[in-house]
Amino acid sequence: MNTQVQHISTFLDQWAPPSTKLDYDNVGLLVGDPKQPASRILTCLDITLEVVEEAIDRNCDLIVAHHPLIFKSIDRINPTNEQGKIIFELIKNDIALIAAHTNLDAALDGVSFVLAKNLGLKNLKFLDNSYHVSRKIVLTTSHSDSESVLKLLNYYSAEEAHYYKVEGRKQDQHTYEAIMDQHNVGALKKELKKNGLLHRGSFQVMEVASPSNNVGMGVVGFYRDKGLTQQEFLEVISNVLNVPAIRFSGTADRIKKVAVCGGAGVSLAKQAIAEGTQAFVTADIKYHDYFTDTKNFLLVDVGHYESEVPMVAALQQELSEAFEHLEVLETQVTTNPMQVFIPDHNRNPQE
């Protein structure tokens, strides 16, 4: 099977639709030819020269990253600065680059879901699913094969799909109704037209006040039974995320319900408190944000890199399962620019 870069890009777009990214973000195929063959993929969190060199050494022709290399428009590409060197090397070695950033943050089974699962949380749901992307679609058509229409709706992740026969018409017609995310509506309409299902029919799209089940930010989950003590909880974080030092504020007797948000998610702290959680795990917390007047609540900063790096392995697994004939590798490069010094007080300073 001849897999091209655009096939990988399409898969990622279906998982984490670009329309759900934040306004400032830049996602999708950032460097490379969409029709270029893809045989070996490298997943990573950040694009650095060392990661590009790794991709070259391991004969990868595509890199899938979480953090975009290009945020703002650029007016020249030459190896006189870090970004230019990276782009220059990618193009020179025919390596394509795809980024899935805030759209992957907002996706079902995206960054925060992966973090929550790594911390051992169960019964996961979005912390904030106020993305108003749900739409009600109404298709009226003379097409009589209801099973094929429902299968098509299901393919585009339609929910509550059903149909009924329209009475009082000269020709037999059926009306199909369903709830689906906005980013799937255009593709569905195109497919309906391609299959002749819009012929002598109508297609309506209406906004829905209810939130989407597939898009949101942050995740809430539970520990089973009585949960964990504060000490046990912090030890789990340290061991799972390989964090030698954890910043936090507050206290909690026992921790059973937890909210998490990979990356800089402290803006969701109030929602985590409103959800009745005993802890909120995120990163990049500013000094004044550590002050909370909530009892029995921990606000925990595990570090930006540490909160998102589990996504690298998750990307590798998802792509490996979706494209079994391709080799998908996880980067071996640690791209975290932050370092932590922990003094050994038992060591003789004269040694």
C-alpha positions in Angstrom: 0.0 0.0 0.0 1.4 3.4 -1.0 0.8 5.6 2.0 1.4 9.3 1.5 1.9 12.1 3.9 -1.6 13.4 3.2 -3.1 10.1 4.4 -1.4 10.5 7.8 -2.6 14.1 7.9 -6.2 13.1 7.1 -6.1 10.5 9.9 -4.9 13.1 12.4 -7.4 15.7 11.2 -10.2 13.2 11.9 -8.9 12.5 15.4 -8.2 16.2 16.2 -10.0 18.4 13.7 -8.0 21.6 12.8 -11.1 23.7 13.3 -11.0 23.0 17.0 -7.5 24.7 17.4 -7.1 28.0 19.3 -6.9 31.1 17.1 -3.2 31.7 17.7 -2.2 28.2 16.8 -0.8 26.7 13.6 -1.4 23.0 12.9 -1.5 20.5 10.1 1.2 19.9 7.4 3.8 22.6 8.1 6.6 21.4 5.9 6.6 18.9 3.0 4.7 17.6 0.0 1.3 16.0 0.9 1.8 13.5 -1.9 5.2 12.4 -0.7 5.3 8.7 0.3 5.6 7.9 4.0 7.3 4.8 5.2 8.8 5.6 8.6 7.4 8.2 11.1 9.0 9.8 14.1 6.7 11.1 16.9 7.9 13.9 19.2 6.8 16.7 21.4 9.1 19.5 20.2 11.0 20.0 16.9 14.7 20.6 17.6 17.8 20.2 15.5 18.6 17.1 17.5 15.2 15.6 16.7 15.7 16.3 13.0 19.1 14.7 13.2 17.5 11.7 14.8 14.9 11.5 12.1 17.7 11.5 9.5 19.7 8.9 11.3 16.7 6.6 11.6 15.6 7.1 8.0 12.3 8.8 8.8 10.5 10.7 6.1 7.8 12.2 8.3 7.8 13.8 11.8 4.6 14.1 13.7 5.0 16.7 16.5 2.7 18.2 19.2 4.3 21.6 19.3 4.3 23.5 16.0 7.7 24.7 14.6 6.0 27.7 12.8 3.6 29.9 14.7 4.0 33.2 12.9 4.5 33.9 9.2 8.1 33.9 8.1 9.7 35.8 5.2 12.8 33.8 4.6 14.2 30.3 5.1 18.0 30.0 5.6 20.2 28.3 8.1 21.1 31.5 10.0 18.9 30.9 13.0 17.4 27.8 14.9 14.1 27.8 13.1 15.7 28.3 9.7 18.2 25.6 10.3 15.5 23.1 11.2 13.3 23.9 8.1 16.4 23.9 5.9 17.4 20.4 7.1 13.8 19.1 6.8 13.5 20.2 3.2 17.0 19.2 2.3 16.4 15.6 3.6 12.8 15.3 2.2 11.3 15.0 5.7 7.7 16.2 6.1 6.4 17.8 9.3 2.9 17.6 10.7 1.9 19.3 14.0 -1.2 18.6 16.1 -1.3 21.1 18.9 -4.3 22.7 20.6 -6.6 20.7 18.3 -5.1 17.6 20.0 -5.4 19.2 23.4 -9.2 19.5 22.7 -9.6 16.0 21.2 -11.3 13.0 22.7 -8.4 10.7 23.8 -6.0 13.7 23.3 -3.4 15.1 25.5 -5.3 15.4 28.8 -6.9 12.0 28.4 -3.5 10.5 28.0 -2.2 12.3 31.1 -5.2 11.1 33.1 -4.8 7.5 32.0 -1.1 7.6 32.9 -1.9 8.8 36.4 -4.3 5.8 36.7 -7.6 7.7 36.6 -10.8 6.0 35.5 -14.2 7.0 34.2 -12.8 9.9 32.3 -14.8 12.9 30.9 -14.0 16.4 29.6 -13.6 19.0 32.3 -14.7 21.8 30.0 -16.8 20.8 27.0 -18.3 24.2 26.3 -17.1 24.1 22.7 -20.3 24.9 20.8 -19.5 22.9 17.7 -22.6 20.6 17.7 -25.0 20.8 14.9 -28.3 19.2 14.1 -28.5 18.0 10.5 -31.8 17.2 8.7 -31.7 15.3 5.4 -34.9 14.7 3.4 -34.4 12.4 0.5 -36.2 9.9 -1.7 -33.4 7.4 -1.3 -35.0 4.3 0.1 -31.9 2.5 1.5 -32.1 3.7 5.1 -29.4 1.4 6.3 -26.7 2.9 3.9 -27.7 6.4 4.9 -27.4 5.6 8.7 -24.0 3.9 8.1 -22.8 7.1 6.3 -24.0 9.3 9.2 -22.3 6.9 11.7 -19.1 7.2 9.7 -19.1 10.9 10.3 -19.6 10.4 14.0 -23.3 11.4 14.0 -25.1 10.9 17.3 -28.8 10.2 17.9 -29.3 9.4 14.3 -32.8 8.3 13.3 -35.2 8.6 10.4 -38.9 8.7 9.6 -41.1 8.6 6.6 -42.6 11.9 5.4 -46.3 11.6 5.0 -48.4 13.5 2.5 -45.8 13.6 -0.3 -46.3 12.3 -3.9 -43.1 10.4 -3.7 -41.9 8.3 -0.8 -39.4 10.4 1.1 -37.5 9.8 4.3 -36.2 12.4 6.7 -33.0 11.7 8.6 -32.0 13.7 11.7 -28.8 13.5 13.7 -26.4 15.5 15.9 -22.8 15.9 14.8 -19.8 18.1 15.2 -19.6 21.1 12.9 -16.2 20.0 11.3 -17.9 16.9 9.9 -20.8 18.6 8.3 -19.0 19.7 5.1 -17.5 16.3 4.5 -20.9 14.6 5.0 -22.6 16.9 2.6 -20.0 16.3 0.0 -20.3 12.5 0.4 -24.1 12.7 0.2 -23.9 14.7 -3.0 -21.4 12.2 -4.4 -23.8 9.3 -3.7 -26.8 11.1 -5.2 -28.5 11.4 -1.8 -29.1 15.1 -2.2 -30.9 14.7 -5.5 -34.5 15.8 -5.1 -33.9 16.3 -1.4 -32.9 18.9 1.1 -30.1 19.3 3.6 -30.5 21.6 6.6 -28.0 22.5 9.3 -29.0 24.1 12.7 -27.0 25.1 15.7 -27.5 23.1 18.9 -27.1 24.6 22.4 -25.8 21.3 23.9 -22.0 20.8 24.0 -20.1 18.3 22.0 -19.0 14.9 23.5 -16.0 14.9 21.3 -14.3 18.2 21.9 -13.2 20.0 25.1 -10.4 20.9 27.4 -9.1 19.2 30.5 -10.3 15.9 31.9 -11.9 14.7 35.1 -11.4 11.2 36.4 -11.5 9.0 39.5 -9.4 6.8 41.7 -11.3 3.6 42.8 -12.3 2.7 46.3 -11.1 5.3 48.9 -8.7 7.0 46.6 -5.2 8.1 47.6 -3.6 10.1 50.4 -1.9 13.3 49.5 1.5 11.6 49.9 0.5 8.7 47.7 -0.9 11.0 45.0 2.2 13.1 44.8 4.4 9.9 44.7 2.3 8.6 41.8 2.8 11.8 39.9 6.6 11.8 40.6 7.0 8.1 39.5 4.7 8.1 36.5 5.9 11.4 35.0 9.5 11.1 36.2 9.3 14.5 38.1 12.0 14.9 40.7 10.3 17.9 42.3 6.7 18.9 42.3 5.3 22.4 43.0 1.8 22.5 44.6 -0.3 24.4 47.0 -3.2 23.4 49.3 -3.8 20.2 51.2 -6.2 17.2 50.8 -7.0 14.4 53.2 -7.9 11.9 50.5 -7.9 12.3 46.7 -10.5 10.4 44.8 -11.7 12.8 42.1 -9.0 14.6 40.0 -8.9 17.0 37.1 -6.0 17.3 34.8 -5.0 19.5 31.8 -1.8 19.0 29.9 0.2 22.1 29.3 -0.8 25.6 30.6 -4.3 24.9 32.0 -4.5 26.9 35.2 -7.4 28.9 33.7 -9.5 25.8 34.3 -8.8 25.6 38.1 -12.1 27.2 39.0 -14.0 24.6 36.9 -12.0 21.8 38.6 -13.0 23.2 42.0 -16.7 23.5 40.8 -16.5 19.8 39.8 -15.7 18.9 43.4 -12.2 17.5 42.6 -9.7 17.2 45.3 -6.8 17.9 43.0 -6.0 19.7 39.7 -2.9 18.7 37.8 -1.5 21.0 35.1 1.6 23.2 34.3 2.9 26.7 34.0 1.1 28.0 37.1 2.0 31.6 38.0 2.8 32.6 41.6 -0.5 34.3 42.4 -2.5 31.5 40.9 -1.3 29.1 43.6 -3.4 31.0 46.2 -6.8 29.3 46.6 -9.3 29.5 49.4 -10.6 26.1 48.7 -10.3 23.5 51.5 -9.3 19.9 50.7 -7.9 20.8 47.3 -4.4 20.5 45.7 -3.2 22.7 42.8 -0.3 20.8 41.2 2.3 22.0 38.7 4.1 19.0 37.1 5.9 21.0 34.4 4.8 21.7 30.8 7.0 19.0 29.2 6.2 16.4 31.8 2.4 16.9 31.4 2.5 16.5 27.7 5.4 14.1 26.9 3.2 11.0 27.4 1.4 12.1 24.2 4.5 11.1 22.2 4.0 7.4 23.0 0.3 7.8 22.5 0.8 9.2 19.0 3.2 6.4 18.2 0.6 3.8 19.3 -2.3 5.4 17.5 -0.4 5.8 14.2 1.0 2.2 14.5 -2.5 0.8 14.9 -3.9 2.9 12.1 -1.1 2.2 9.6 0.1 -1.3 10.5 2.4 -1.5 7.4 4.4 1.6 8.4 7.1 1.8 11.0 6.3 4.4 13.7 9.1 5.4 16.1 9.0 7.4 19.3 11.8 10.0 19.7 14.6 9.1 22.0 15.5 12.8 22.4 14.6 14.6 25.6 13.6 18.1 24.4 12.7 19.6 27.8 14.7 22.9 28.0 14.1 23.2 31.8 16.4 21.6 34.3 16.0 21.1 38.0 18.9 21.1 40.5 18.3 19.1 43.6 21.2 19.3 46.0 22.5 16.2 47.8 22.8 17.4 51.4 24.5 14.2 52.4 27.4 14.8 50.0 30.6 16.4 51.3 31.0 19.7 49.4 34.8 19.2 49.4 34.5 16.1 47.3 
